[in-house]
């Protein structure tokens, strides 16, 4: 059963790879991306799509970094509660 699932996973990965490869072969036309002040970037469509996807991933990861740091800090504090000093109880004085 495990071998069948592993084979199905590899077949799915191969299908995704060949689909993306066919997409890359079919989109080799020159694409022009216009920026401000008359500047532009001319590249094959596949590179434009790949760079836009990569830029989106980088921006998404950078946007999540502060939350990940806070989550790690909170988890570290839960695992090590002795890091913050506990308040000392006051001892009542007898008169």
Contact map, one row per residue, 1 for C-alpha under 8 A:
11111000000000000000000000000000000000000000000000000000000000000000000000000000000000000000000
11111100000000000000000000000000000000000000000000000000000000000000000000000000000000000000000
11111110000000000000000000000000000000000000000000000000000000000000000000000000000000000000000
11111111000000000000000000000000000000000000000000000000000000000000000000000000000000000000000
11111111100000000000000000000000000000000000000000000000000000000000000000000000000000000000000
01111111110000000000000000000000000000000000000000000000000000000000000000000000000000000000000
00111111111000000000000000000000000000000000000000000000000000000000000000000000000000000000000
00011111111100000000000000000000000000000000000000000000000000000000000000000000000000000000000
00001111111110000000000000000000000000000000000000000000000000000000000000000000000000000000000
00000111111111000000000000000000000000000000000000000000000000000000000000000000000000000000000
00000011111111100000000000000000000000000000000000000000000000000000000000000000000000000000000
00000001111111110000000000000000000000000000000000000000000000000000000000000000000000000000000
00000000111111111000000000000000000000000000000000000000000000000000000000000000000000000000000
00000000011111111100000000000000000000000000000000000000000000000000000000000000000000000000000
00000000001111111110000000000000000000000000000000000000000000000000000000000000000000000000000
00000000000111111111000000000000000000000000000000000000000000000000000000000000000000000000000
00000000000011111111100000000000000000000000000000000000000000000000000000000000000000000000000
00000000000001111111110000000000000000000000000000000000000000000000000000000000000000000000000
00000000000000111111111000000000000000000000000000000000000000000000000000000000000000000000000
00000000000000011111111100000000000000000000000000000000000000000000000000000000000000000000000
00000000000000001111111110000000000000000000000000000000000000000000000000000000000000000000000
00000000000000000111111111000000000000000000000000000000000000000000000000000000000000000000000
00000000000000000011111111100000000000000000010000000000000000000000000000000000000000000000000
00000000000000000001111111110000000000000000010000000000000000000000000000000000000000000000000
00000000000000000000111111110000000000000000000000000000000000000000000000000000000000000000000
00000000000000000000011111110000000000000000000000000000000000000000000000000000000000000000000
00000000000000000000001111111000000000000001110000000000000000000000000000000000000000000000000
00000000000000000000000111111100000000000001110000000000000000000000000000000000000000000000000
00000000000000000000000000111110000000000001100000000000000000000000000000000000000000000000000
00000000000000000000000000011111000000000111100000000000000000000000000000000000000000000000000
00000000000000000000000000001111100000000111100100000000000000000000000000000000000000000000000
00000000000000000000000000000111110000011110000000000000000000000000000000000000000000000000000
00000000000000000000000000000011111000011100000000000000000000000000000000000000000000000000000
00000000000000000000000000000001111101111000000000000000000000000000000000000000000000000000000
00000000000000000000000000000000111111111000000000000000000000000000000000000000000000000000000
00000000000000000000000000000000011111100000000000000000000000000000000000000000000000000000000
00000000000000000000000000000000001111100000000000000000000000000000000000000000000000000000000
00000000000000000000000000000000011111110000000000000000000000000000000000000000000000000000000
00000000000000000000000000000000011111111000000000000000000000000000000000000000000000000000000
00000000000000000000000000000001111001111100000000000000000000000000000000000000000000000000000
00000000000000000000000000000001111000111110000000000000000000000000000000000000000000000000000
00000000000000000000000000000111100000011111000000000000000000000000000000000000000000000000000
00000000000000000000000000000111000000001111101100000000000000000000000000000000000000000000000
00000000000000000000000000111110000000000111111100000000000000000000000000000000000000000000000
00000000000000000000000000111110000000000011111110000000000000000000000000000000000000000000000
00000000000000000000001100110000000000000001111111000000000000000000000000000000000000000000000
00000000000000000000000000000000000000000011111111100000000000000000000000000000000000000000000
00000000000000000000000000000010000000000011111111110000000000000000000000000000000000000000000
00000000000000000000000000000000000000000000111111111000000000000000000000000000000000000000000
00000000000000000000000000000000000000000000011111111100000000000000000000000000000000000000000
00000000000000000000000000000000000000000000001111111110000000000000000000000000000000000000000
00000000000000000000000000000000000000000000000111111111000000000000000000000000000000000000000
00000000000000000000000000000000000000000000000011111111100000000000000000000000000000000000000
00000000000000000000000000000000000000000000000001111111110000000000000000000000000000000000000
00000000000000000000000000000000000000000000000000111111111000000000000000000000000000000000000
00000000000000000000000000000000000000000000000000011111111100000000000000000000000000000000000
00000000000000000000000000000000000000000000000000001111111110000000000000000000000000000000000
00000000000000000000000000000000000000000000000000000111111111000000000000000000000000000000000
00000000000000000000000000000000000000000000000000000011111111100000000000000000000000000000000
00000000000000000000000000000000000000000000000000000001111111110000000000000000000000000000000
00000000000000000000000000000000000000000000000000000000111111111000000000000000000000000000000
00000000000000000000000000000000000000000000000000000000011111111000000000000000000000000000000
00000000000000000000000000000000000000000000000000000000001111111100000000000000000000000000000
00000000000000000000000000000000000000000000000000000000000111111111000000000000000000000000000
00000000000000000000000000000000000000000000000000000000000011111111100000000000000000000000000
00000000000000000000000000000000000000000000000000000000000000111111110000000000000000000000000
00000000000000000000000000000000000000000000000000000000000000011111111000000000000000000000000
00000000000000000000000000000000000000000000000000000000000000011111111100000000000000000000000
00000000000000000000000000000000000000000000000000000000000000001111111110000000000000000000000
00000000000000000000000000000000000000000000000000000000000000000111111111000000000000000000000
00000000000000000000000000000000000000000000000000000000000000000011111111100000000000000000000
00000000000000000000000000000000000000000000000000000000000000000001111111110000000000000000000
00000000000000000000000000000000000000000000000000000000000000000000111111111000000000000000000
00000000000000000000000000000000000000000000000000000000000000000000011111111100000000000000000
00000000000000000000000000000000000000000000000000000000000000000000001111111110000000000000000
00000000000000000000000000000000000000000000000000000000000000000000000111111111000000000000000
00000000000000000000000000000000000000000000000000000000000000000000000011111111101000000000000
00000000000000000000000000000000000000000000000000000000000000000000000001111111100000000000000
00000000000000000000000000000000000000000000000000000000000000000000000000111111100000000000000
00000000000000000000000000000000000000000000000000000000000000000000000000011111111000000000000
00000000000000000000000000000000000000000000000000000000000000000000000000001111111100000000000
00000000000000000000000000000000000000000000000000000000000000000000000000000001111111000000000
00000000000000000000000000000000000000000000000000000000000000000000000000001001111110000000000
00000000000000000000000000000000000000000000000000000000000000000000000000000000111111000000000
00000000000000000000000000000000000000000000000000000000000000000000000000000000011111100000000
00000000000000000000000000000000000000000000000000000000000000000000000000000000010111110000000
00000000000000000000000000000000000000000000000000000000000000000000000000000000000011111000000
00000000000000000000000000000000000000000000000000000000000000000000000000000000000001111100000
00000000000000000000000000000000000000000000000000000000000000000000000000000000000000111110000
00000000000000000000000000000000000000000000000000000000000000000000000000000000000000011111000
00000000000000000000000000000000000000000000000000000000000000000000000000000000000000001111100
00000000000000000000000000000000000000000000000000000000000000000000000000000000000000000111110
00000000000000000000000000000000000000000000000000000000000000000000000000000000000000000011111
00000000000000000000000000000000000000000000000000000000000000000000000000000000000000000001111
00000000000000000000000000000000000000000000000000000000000000000000000000000000000000000000111
